[in-house]
Amino acid sequence: MMKLTLAIMFTAIAVVTAAPQSPPPTGRKLTLANTMIQSYTAIQRDLLEAAELMPEADYVFKPTPETRPFGQLIAHVALSQFNACSLLQGGPSPKAAEKEETPRSKAVLIALLKESATFCNPLVNAMTDEGMVQLMKVGPNEGARGVPVTGLSIHGNEVYGTIAVYLRLKGIVPPTTARQKPSPTKGE
């Protein structure tokens, strides 16, 4: 439990201290739930923008034979989101029968990613601090409702990191980098 608490705490700190585009507003209450919701919302934006940036022809791109093609990374994150949010919903994933290895077009994969966010958004956005620690049935075990929410952000950021490398290898600036304000150079 201590490791989980530390993981959540460090994730929240990373989200709050990540280089913002403008000074953060003051006087905000940085609760566990609203910080995790902001983290989830931010990674959804990053994943979708990255998926939209990669050209259709490069959805089959693999840096090495052992790695997944770009399109499979998009399917992986979308199907993982369905699985995590189905835990919050208390039922099976609506995409349980789908496989990430199934070849899909860019348009279909972007639609799948959007659909996973549409499925997750109301469940994540309804999360409260009290709800984050509320126990739920997870197979033969019980787990805090905040665990899948935290996992969405952690896993999404992990996959985005891989996606960013794929984009760079194709000469494309990842969306998080593209949104950064250029730092002033000497003489400006």
Wavefront OBJ file of the C-alpha trace (Angstrom):
o trace
v 0.000 0.000 0.000
v 2.882 2.335 0.783
v 4.349 1.813 -2.706
v 0.971 2.618 -4.289
v 0.619 5.747 -2.157
v 4.119 6.884 -3.119
v 3.471 6.166 -6.804
v 0.276 8.247 -6.720
v 2.012 11.034 -4.829
v 4.948 11.209 -7.237
v 2.624 11.079 -10.246
v 0.629 13.973 -8.811
v 3.791 15.963 -8.130
v 5.075 15.302 -11.656
v 1.811 16.537 -13.152
v 1.779 19.658 -11.008
v 5.444 20.502 -11.568
v 5.629 19.624 -15.278
v 6.710 22.618 -17.340
v 3.447 24.482 -17.976
v 2.924 26.720 -20.998
v 2.044 29.651 -18.730
v 2.324 30.324 -15.002
v -0.049 28.084 -13.064
v -3.054 29.751 -11.473
v -2.709 30.449 -7.784
v -5.118 29.584 -5.012
v -6.040 26.186 -6.472
v -6.613 23.164 -4.291
v -4.501 20.320 -5.637
v -6.519 17.359 -4.474
v -5.731 13.791 -5.415
v -8.814 13.451 -7.602
v -8.516 16.727 -9.500
v -4.791 16.205 -10.044
v -5.378 12.710 -11.450
v -8.225 13.992 -13.632
v -5.929 16.724 -15.022
v -3.188 14.171 -15.666
v -5.640 11.851 -17.437
v -7.035 14.721 -19.536
v -3.553 15.877 -20.539
v -2.402 12.434 -21.678
v -5.594 11.919 -23.684
v -4.794 15.103 -25.598
v -1.167 14.061 -26.139
v -2.055 10.565 -27.357
v -4.706 11.800 -29.784
v -2.524 14.563 -31.210
v 0.366 12.113 -31.670
v -1.903 9.609 -33.413
v -3.148 12.340 -35.734
v 0.394 13.541 -36.547
v 1.753 10.218 -37.785
v 1.072 9.736 -41.515
v -1.116 6.780 -42.467
v 1.772 5.079 -44.301
v 3.853 5.110 -41.114
v 1.282 3.346 -38.958
v 3.123 0.114 -39.884
v 6.516 1.603 -38.916
v 8.604 -0.418 -36.438
v 12.024 0.886 -35.356
v 13.230 -2.709 -34.935
v 11.733 -6.089 -35.814
v 11.096 -6.802 -32.104
v 8.997 -3.685 -31.483
v 5.331 -3.048 -32.122
v 4.308 -1.062 -35.176
v 3.080 2.462 -34.449
v -0.547 1.557 -35.138
v -0.402 -1.301 -32.660
v 0.755 1.130 -29.962
v -2.377 3.195 -30.588
v -4.559 0.077 -30.413
v -2.734 -1.053 -27.270
v -3.349 2.163 -25.366
v -6.984 2.412 -26.511
v -7.832 -1.182 -25.591
v -5.994 -0.827 -22.269
v -8.120 2.217 -21.492
v -11.283 0.226 -22.180
v -10.043 -2.477 -19.794
v -9.160 -0.045 -17.008
v -12.406 1.886 -17.262
v -14.501 -1.271 -17.382
v -13.198 -1.912 -13.844
v -14.577 1.470 -12.784
v -17.855 0.738 -14.540
v -18.089 -2.667 -12.885
v -18.517 -4.742 -16.026
v -16.570 -6.346 -18.841
v -14.726 -4.249 -21.376
v -16.901 -3.502 -24.414
v -13.792 -4.279 -26.491
v -12.740 -7.458 -24.638
v -12.777 -9.519 -27.854
v -10.588 -7.065 -29.806
v -6.864 -7.706 -30.266
v -4.269 -4.968 -30.567
v -2.472 -6.961 -33.280
v -5.468 -6.696 -35.618
v -4.459 -4.520 -38.602
v -6.458 -1.287 -38.703
v -6.261 1.925 -40.702
v -5.209 5.217 -39.157
v -8.811 6.445 -39.228
v -10.071 3.328 -37.453
v -7.336 3.548 -34.806
v -7.991 7.221 -34.140
v -11.697 6.435 -33.831
v -10.869 3.601 -31.384
v -8.695 5.946 -29.296
v -11.455 8.578 -29.246
v -14.018 5.919 -28.353
v -11.894 4.734 -25.423
v -11.666 8.310 -24.127
v -15.420 8.766 -24.557
v -15.958 5.572 -22.546
v -13.521 6.636 -19.808
v -14.162 10.380 -19.546
v -17.379 10.323 -17.491
v -15.993 7.654 -15.170
v -12.728 9.501 -14.578
v -14.267 12.987 -14.395
v -16.746 11.820 -11.744
v -13.916 10.712 -9.449
v -13.704 12.381 -6.044
v -11.030 12.179 -3.373
v -13.326 9.913 -1.381
v -14.019 7.791 -4.447
v -10.300 7.362 -5.149
v -9.860 5.333 -1.950
v -13.197 3.524 -2.092
v -12.720 -0.228 -2.501
v -14.245 -2.131 -5.392
v -14.263 -5.766 -6.407
v -11.486 -6.678 -8.840
v -11.820 -10.382 -9.589
v -11.197 -12.234 -6.333
v -9.638 -9.103 -4.772
v -10.573 -5.605 -3.737
v -8.794 -2.500 -4.941
v -9.112 1.243 -4.582
v -11.113 2.894 -7.364
v -8.258 5.330 -7.837
v -5.875 2.598 -8.987
v -7.309 2.321 -12.538
v -7.458 6.128 -12.803
v -3.815 6.391 -11.780
v -2.956 3.547 -14.144
v -4.574 5.369 -17.077
v -2.202 8.283 -16.630
v 0.891 6.238 -15.886
v 0.348 3.795 -18.747
v -0.743 6.521 -21.143
v 2.423 8.503 -20.433
v 4.567 5.388 -20.828
v 3.070 4.617 -24.235
v 3.243 8.286 -25.242
v 6.968 8.245 -24.471
v 7.405 5.369 -26.892
v 5.183 7.044 -29.478
v 7.263 10.230 -29.217
v 10.382 8.255 -30.166
v 8.582 6.758 -33.193
v 7.505 10.264 -34.250
v 11.045 11.619 -33.864
v 12.456 8.749 -35.915
v 10.103 9.863 -38.697
v 11.197 13.507 -38.353
v 7.981 14.592 -36.613
v 8.055 16.819 -33.532
v 5.890 15.261 -30.770
v 2.905 17.390 -29.718
v 4.172 18.055 -26.195
v 7.403 19.467 -27.599
v 5.575 21.436 -30.292
v 3.420 23.136 -27.620
v 6.417 24.356 -25.606
v 7.279 27.992 -25.864
v 10.761 28.470 -27.276
v 13.180 29.548 -24.595
v 14.791 32.912 -25.220
v 18.350 32.823 -26.478
v 21.122 35.247 -25.619
v 20.605 38.650 -27.120
v 16.796 38.442 -27.230
l 1 2 3 4 5 6 7 8 9 10 11 12 13 14 15 16 17 18 19 20 21 22 23 24 25 26 27 28 29 30 31 32 33 34 35 36 37 38 39 40 41 42 43 44 45 46 47 48 49 50 51 52 53 54 55 56 57 58 59 60 61 62 63 64 65 66 67 68 69 70 71 72 73 74 75 76 77 78 79 80 81 82 83 84 85 86 87 88 89 90 91 92 93 94 95 96 97 98 99 100 101 102 103 104 105 106 107 108 109 110 111 112 113 114 115 116 117 118 119 120 121 122 123 124 125 126 127 128 129 130 131 132 133 134 135 136 137 138 139 140 141 142 143 144 145 146 147 148 149 150 151 152 153 154 155 156 157 158 159 160 161 162 163 164 165 166 167 168 169 170 171 172 173 174 175 176 177 178 179 180 181 182 183 184 185 186 187 188
